[in-house]
Amino acid sequence: MTNQQEKTTSFFEFWPNKLIYAPVAIQWLLLSIKHRSITLPLIANPQLTLAGMVGVAKSELMAQAHSECLAAILDWKKLMVTESPITEQASNWMKHIKDLGLDFPFVCKPDIGCRGSGVKLIQNIEQLQQTIESYPVGTALLAQKLASYEPEAGIFYVKMPNEKKGKVVSLTLKHSPEVTGDGKHSLKELLQKDARAKDLLHLYQGKHIEIWDKVLEKDKKLNLIFSASHCHGAVFEDARMHITEELTDAINTIMDGLPEFYYGRLDVKFLNLDELKKGKTIEIIEINGANAESIHIWDKNSSLVASIKTLLWQYSSLFKLGAHQRSLGHKPPGLIKFYKHWRIERRLASYYPDTD
């Protein structure tokens, strides 16, 4: 938890996305006119539906991985919620999961995600049954191996046209906040005294409703979230100063195992920062495509101007990549296709349970 005197957030960190992305929307319109296509960025990663911008399954991308990329991605299995009894589904799921060499605990999350929604740590069969029951019939979920390491980072990768190798343009450490009990105050009271957490109570209460008003025993540590997503309360730290040639080389080797992928962010687990800088012990949770952000912009010390410049650079890069792919014969999709996938993502996200 944070000290009351420390700076805990940037002044714009929790502004509405529409406000932060307003300059991007203006730039998108201008670049659409310049390139004579409003959907040109949606072919930046031509082997991925809509380049991974919206409403695209995680399994579509991960199923394309081979070589070092396949080896780095944590083992996963796609499973469907059906009309069968919940106990029967859970039993059948566990057979598939054990065939993959996995067992409790493992991670369960929607195949079509939305800002970290619906991610669950499954510890036992009862939790698996509850998770399956919380989704509508027809939803695709991913069961994935739990990472070997706790530290997590977002690595933003871009490979521009005619470049032999890509670059790591952003590195961000993700911290899951925790609270330590004092034997006197409830969880709610402890968070109300914290400079950062007091403004995010609505994010944490639902995850800890059963102990919200209970006193935490002295020195007991409690992780407030499992999934290190910014919109669910994680703290992001700009780590671009730790980008090394070794890390860049390792990421290029990994991304060579994903066909025609030029733009996106890898969410990874690793042993420690020294190992990460050497490009070692990297376990990939997932890879995001054209919808990805350079998440160092959510560091508490980031400036609004620098963050907007970063976003503008990202989306201008998407247009450049799209223009290059169009010159190679790829055709930008129509707006109707984009709208349909956006509607799918929005509809599914409205059903997803709270993230752990």
C-alpha positions in Angstrom: 0.0 0.0 0.0 1.1 3.6 -0.5 2.2 6.3 1.8 -0.2 9.3 2.2 2.5 11.8 1.1 3.5 9.9 -2.1 2.1 10.7 -5.5 -0.2 7.9 -6.3 -1.7 8.7 -9.7 -1.3 11.0 -12.6 -4.0 13.6 -12.8 -5.5 12.1 -15.9 -5.0 8.4 -15.1 -8.7 7.6 -14.6 -10.2 10.0 -17.1 -12.8 8.5 -19.4 -11.3 6.7 -22.4 -13.4 8.9 -24.7 -11.5 12.0 -23.4 -8.0 10.4 -23.6 -8.6 9.1 -27.1 -10.3 12.2 -28.5 -7.0 13.3 -30.2 -6.6 9.8 -31.6 -10.1 10.0 -33.1 -9.2 13.3 -34.8 -5.9 11.8 -36.1 -7.7 8.7 -37.3 -10.1 10.8 -39.4 -7.3 12.9 -40.9 -5.2 9.8 -41.8 -8.3 8.1 -43.2 -8.7 11.0 -45.6 -4.9 10.9 -46.5 -4.9 7.2 -47.1 -8.4 7.0 -48.5 -9.5 4.3 -46.1 -11.0 4.5 -42.6 -10.3 0.9 -41.9 -6.7 0.7 -43.1 -5.2 -0.1 -39.7 -7.4 -3.3 -39.6 -5.0 -5.1 -41.9 -1.8 -4.2 -40.0 -1.6 -7.8 -38.8 -3.0 -9.4 -41.9 -3.2 -13.0 -40.5 -5.5 -11.8 -37.7 -9.1 -10.8 -38.0 -9.3 -7.0 -38.0 -5.6 -7.1 -37.0 -6.8 -7.9 -33.5 -8.6 -4.5 -33.0 -11.9 -5.6 -31.6 -14.1 -8.7 -31.0 -11.2 -11.1 -31.9 -10.7 -14.4 -30.1 -7.4 -14.9 -28.2 -7.4 -18.4 -29.4 -7.3 -17.3 -33.0 -3.9 -15.6 -32.5 -2.4 -18.2 -30.1 -3.3 -21.1 -32.4 -1.1 -19.5 -35.1 2.0 -19.6 -32.9 4.9 -22.0 -33.6 8.5 -22.4 -32.6 9.7 -20.2 -29.8 6.4 -18.3 -29.6 4.4 -21.5 -29.1 6.9 -22.6 -26.4 6.6 -19.3 -24.5 2.8 -19.1 -24.4 1.4 -20.8 -21.3 -0.5 -24.0 -22.2 -4.2 -23.3 -22.9 -7.4 -25.1 -24.0 -10.5 -23.6 -25.6 -13.8 -24.8 -24.0 -17.4 -24.0 -24.7 -20.3 -23.3 -22.3 -23.2 -25.6 -23.3 -26.7 -26.4 -22.1 -25.5 -29.5 -20.3 -25.8 -29.7 -16.5 -23.0 -27.6 -14.8 -21.6 -30.5 -12.9 -21.4 -32.6 -16.1 -19.7 -29.7 -18.0 -17.2 -29.1 -15.2 -16.3 -32.8 -15.1 -15.8 -32.9 -18.9 -13.7 -29.8 -18.8 -11.4 -31.3 -16.2 -10.8 -34.3 -18.5 -9.7 -32.0 -21.3 -7.6 -29.9 -18.9 -5.9 -32.9 -17.4 -5.2 -34.2 -20.9 -3.2 -31.0 -21.4 -1.2 -31.9 -18.4 -2.9 -29.2 -16.2 -4.7 -29.4 -12.9 -5.9 -27.0 -10.2 -5.1 -24.2 -9.9 -5.4 -22.8 -13.4 -6.7 -19.6 -15.0 -10.1 -19.3 -16.7 -10.9 -16.3 -19.0 -13.1 -15.4 -21.9 -11.8 -16.2 -25.3 -13.0 -12.8 -26.6 -11.8 -10.5 -23.8 -12.4 -6.9 -23.0 -9.9 -5.0 -20.8 -9.3 -8.0 -18.5 -12.9 -8.8 -17.8 -13.9 -12.1 -16.4 -10.5 -13.5 -15.5 -10.7 -16.1 -12.7 -8.2 -18.2 -10.7 -9.8 -21.6 -10.4 -8.7 -23.4 -7.3 -11.2 -26.3 -7.2 -14.2 -28.0 -8.9 -16.7 -25.8 -7.1 -15.1 -22.6 -8.4 -15.0 -24.1 -11.9 -18.8 -24.9 -11.7 -19.5 -21.4 -10.5 -17.5 -19.9 -13.3 -19.1 -21.9 -16.0 -22.6 -21.1 -14.6 -21.8 -17.3 -14.7 -21.5 -17.3 -18.5 -24.3 -17.6 -21.1 -24.5 -20.8 -23.3 -22.3 -20.5 -26.3 -19.5 -18.5 -24.6 -16.0 -19.7 -25.4 -13.6 -19.7 -22.5 -9.9 -20.5 -22.2 -8.4 -22.6 -19.5 -4.8 -21.7 -19.1 -1.8 -22.9 -17.1 -1.0 -20.7 -14.1 2.3 -18.9 -14.6 5.4 -20.1 -12.6 6.2 -16.5 -11.6 4.5 -13.6 -9.9 6.0 -10.5 -11.6 4.2 -9.3 -14.7 4.9 -6.9 -17.5 3.5 -5.5 -20.7 5.9 -5.5 -23.7 4.9 -3.5 -26.7 6.3 -4.7 -30.0 6.3 -3.0 -33.4 7.9 -4.2 -36.6 7.6 -1.5 -39.3 7.6 -2.1 -43.0 10.8 -3.3 -44.6 12.5 -3.7 -41.2 14.2 -7.0 -40.6 13.7 -6.9 -36.9 11.0 -5.4 -34.7 11.5 -3.2 -31.7 10.4 -3.2 -28.1 9.0 0.3 -27.9 7.4 0.1 -24.4 8.0 -1.9 -21.3 5.7 -1.6 -18.3 5.8 -3.5 -15.0 2.4 -4.4 -13.6 1.9 -4.4 -9.8 -1.0 -6.1 -8.1 -1.7 -4.0 -4.9 -1.8 -5.7 -1.5 -2.9 -4.7 2.0 -1.4 -5.7 5.3 -3.7 -6.2 8.3 -3.1 -4.5 11.6 -5.5 -6.5 13.8 -7.6 -3.4 14.4 -9.2 -2.2 11.2 -11.4 -3.8 8.6 -10.4 -4.2 5.0 -12.6 -1.3 4.1 -11.1 1.0 6.7 -7.5 0.0 5.7 -8.2 0.9 2.1 -10.0 4.1 3.0 -6.7 5.3 4.7 -4.6 4.5 1.6 -3.9 7.5 -0.7 -4.5 5.5 -3.9 -6.9 2.7 -2.9 -9.4 5.1 -1.3 -10.3 6.4 -4.8 -10.7 2.8 -6.1 -12.9 1.2 -3.5 -15.5 0.4 -6.1 -13.0 -1.8 -7.9 -11.9 -3.8 -4.8 -15.2 -4.2 -2.8 -16.9 -6.6 -5.2 -13.8 -8.9 -5.2 -13.7 -9.0 -1.4 -17.3 -8.5 -0.4 -17.2 -11.4 2.1 -14.4 -9.9 4.2 -15.0 -6.2 3.4 -16.1 -5.3 6.9 -14.0 -7.8 8.7 -10.8 -7.0 10.7 -7.7 -8.3 9.0 -5.4 -10.0 11.5 -2.1 -8.3 12.2 0.6 -8.7 9.6 -1.7 -10.8 7.3 -1.1 -9.8 3.6 -4.0 -9.8 1.2 -3.7 -9.4 -2.6 -6.4 -7.1 -3.7 -6.6 -8.4 -7.3 -5.4 -11.5 -9.3 -5.5 -10.1 -12.8 -3.1 -7.2 -13.2 -5.4 -5.0 -15.3 -5.2 -1.3 -14.9 -9.0 -0.8 -15.1 -9.4 -3.4 -12.3 -6.9 -1.6 -9.9 -3.4 -2.7 -10.9 -0.6 -0.2 -10.7 1.5 0.3 -13.8 5.2 1.4 -13.7 7.1 2.7 -16.7 10.1 0.5 -17.2 11.3 1.6 -20.6 14.7 2.3 -19.1 15.1 -1.4 -18.7 14.7 -2.3 -22.4 17.9 -4.0 -23.5 19.3 -5.5 -26.6 19.0 -9.0 -25.0 15.3 -8.5 -24.3 14.7 -7.1 -27.8 16.5 -10.0 -29.4 14.5 -12.5 -27.3 11.2 -10.9 -28.2 12.1 -10.9 -31.9 12.9 -14.6 -31.7 9.6 -15.2 -30.1 7.6 -13.1 -32.6 9.3 -14.9 -35.5 7.0 -17.7 -34.4 3.8 -15.7 -35.1 3.2 -15.3 -38.9 2.9 -11.7 -40.2 2.4 -10.1 -36.8 3.8 -6.6 -36.7 2.0 -4.7 -33.9 0.9 -5.6 -30.5 1.6 -6.1 -26.8 2.7 -9.3 -25.0 1.5 -9.7 -21.4 4.2 -11.8 -19.8 5.3 -13.3 -16.4 8.9 -13.5 -15.5 11.2 -14.5 -12.6 12.7 -11.1 -11.8 13.7 -7.9 -13.6 17.3 -9.0 -14.2 16.1 -12.1 -15.9 13.6 -10.2 -18.0 16.3 -7.7 -19.1 18.3 -10.8 -20.3 15.3 -12.0 -22.2 15.0 -15.1 -20.0 12.2 -16.8 -18.0 9.5 -15.2 -20.2 6.0 -16.8 -20.0 3.4 -15.3 -22.2 -0.1 -15.0 -20.8 -1.5 -13.6 -24.0 -0.7 -11.4 -27.0 -2.9 -8.4 -27.9 -3.1 -7.1 -31.5 -4.1 -3.7 -32.9 -6.2 -2.8 -29.8 -3.1 -2.8 -27.6 -1.7 0.2 -25.7 1.8 1.1 -24.7 0.6 0.9 -21.1 3.5 2.9 -19.6 1.3 5.9 -20.2 -0.6 4.9 -17.1 2.4 5.3 -14.8 1.7 7.8 -12.0 4.5 10.1 -13.3 3.4 10.2 -16.9 2.6 13.5 -18.5 -0.6 14.0 -20.5 1.3 15.5 -23.4 3.8 12.6 -23.6 1.0 10.0 -23.2 -1.1 11.5 -26.0 2.1 11.7 -28.2 2.6 8.0 -27.6 -1.0 7.1 -28.6 -0.7 9.3 -31.7 2.5 7.5 -32.7 0.9 4.1 -32.2 -2.0 4.8 -34.4 0.0 6.5 -37.1 2.2 3.4 -37.1 -1.0 1.3 -37.6 -1.9 3.3 -40.7 1.7 2.9 -42.0 1.5 -0.8 -41.5 -1.9 -1.0 -43.0 -0.8 1.0 -46.1 2.1 -1.4 -46.5 -0.1 -4.4 -46.3 -2.5 -2.9 -48.8 0.4 -2.4 -51.2 1.0 -6.2 -50.9 -2.6 -6.9 -51.9 -4.4 -7.1 -48.6 -7.8 -5.4 -48.7 -9.1 -3.3 -45.8 -12.4 -4.7 -44.3 -15.7 -2.8 -44.6 -17.1 -0.9 -41.7 -20.0 -3.4 -41.3 -17.5 -6.1 -40.4 -15.9 -3.9 -37.9 -19.3 -2.9 -36.4 -20.4 -6.6 -36.1 -17.2 -7.5 -34.2 -17.5 -4.5 -32.0 -21.1 -5.5 -31.1 -20.0 -9.0 -30.4 -17.4 -7.8 -27.9 -19.8 -5.3 -26.3 -22.5 -7.9 -25.9 -20.2 -10.6 -24.4 -18.5 -8.1 -22.0 -21.9 -7.2 -20.5 -22.3 -10.9 -19.4 -18.8 -11.4 -18.0 -18.5 -11.8 -14.2 -16.2 -9.7 -12.1 -12.5 -10.2 -12.6 -10.6 -11.7 -9.6 
